[in-house]
């Protein structure tokens, strides 16, 4: 996986408010390994990167909207 793809995953995870701990638990890696991957200090298998990408992409996000009640 290229530098740009890892950067995009990191940005998407941040936008969806996915913590490294949440991602690690769902992908099966340690929190420190997720951090190292996102900081370009370590690499992992394509399989693990694909699992990370899939989790980030399919994670549902919800937006709470304030609405006046009459």
C-alpha positions as CSV (number, residue, x, y, z in Angstrom):
1,X,0.0,0.0,0.0
2,X,1.3,3.4,-0.9
3,X,2.0,6.4,1.3
4,X,-1.0,8.2,-0.1
5,X,-3.4,5.3,0.7
6,X,-2.2,5.1,4.3
7,X,-2.5,8.9,4.6
8,X,-6.1,8.7,3.3
9,X,-7.0,5.9,5.7
10,X,-5.6,8.0,8.6
11,X,-7.7,11.0,7.5
12,X,-10.8,9.0,7.0
13,X,-10.4,7.4,10.5
14,X,-10.0,10.8,12.0
15,X,-13.0,12.2,10.2
16,X,-15.1,9.2,11.4
17,X,-13.7,9.6,14.9
18,X,-12.3,6.0,14.9
19,X,-9.6,5.7,17.6
20,X,-6.5,3.6,17.1
21,X,-7.8,1.4,20.0
22,X,-11.1,0.7,18.2
23,X,-9.4,0.0,14.9
24,X,-6.9,-2.3,16.6
25,X,-9.6,-4.3,18.3
26,X,-11.6,-4.8,15.1
27,X,-8.6,-5.6,12.9
28,X,-6.6,-7.8,15.3
29,X,-3.5,-5.6,15.6
30,X,-2.0,-3.8,18.6
31,X,-2.7,-0.2,19.2
32,X,1.0,0.6,18.9
33,X,1.2,-1.2,15.6
34,X,-1.8,0.9,14.2
35,X,0.0,4.0,15.4
36,X,3.3,3.0,13.8
37,X,1.5,2.3,10.5
38,X,-0.2,5.6,10.5
39,X,3.1,7.4,11.3
40,X,4.9,5.5,8.6
41,X,7.3,3.8,11.0
42,X,6.2,0.3,10.3
43,X,4.4,-1.7,7.7
44,X,2.2,-4.7,7.8
45,X,0.8,-7.3,5.4
46,X,-1.5,-6.3,2.6
47,X,-4.2,-8.5,4.2
48,X,-4.0,-6.4,7.5
49,X,-4.0,-3.1,5.5
50,X,-7.1,-4.3,3.6
51,X,-8.9,-5.2,6.8
52,X,-8.0,-1.7,8.2
53,X,-9.3,0.0,5.0
54,X,-12.5,-2.1,5.0
55,X,-13.3,-1.3,8.6
56,X,-12.7,2.4,8.2
57,X,-14.7,2.5,4.9
58,X,-17.7,0.5,6.3
59,X,-17.9,2.1,9.8
60,X,-21.2,3.9,10.1
61,X,-21.2,7.5,11.4
62,X,-24.1,9.3,12.8
63,X,-24.8,13.0,13.0
64,X,-26.9,14.4,15.7
65,X,-28.9,17.5,14.7
66,X,-30.5,19.9,17.0
67,X,-34.1,20.6,16.1
68,X,-36.6,22.8,17.8
69,X,-39.5,21.0,19.4
70,X,-42.8,22.8,19.4
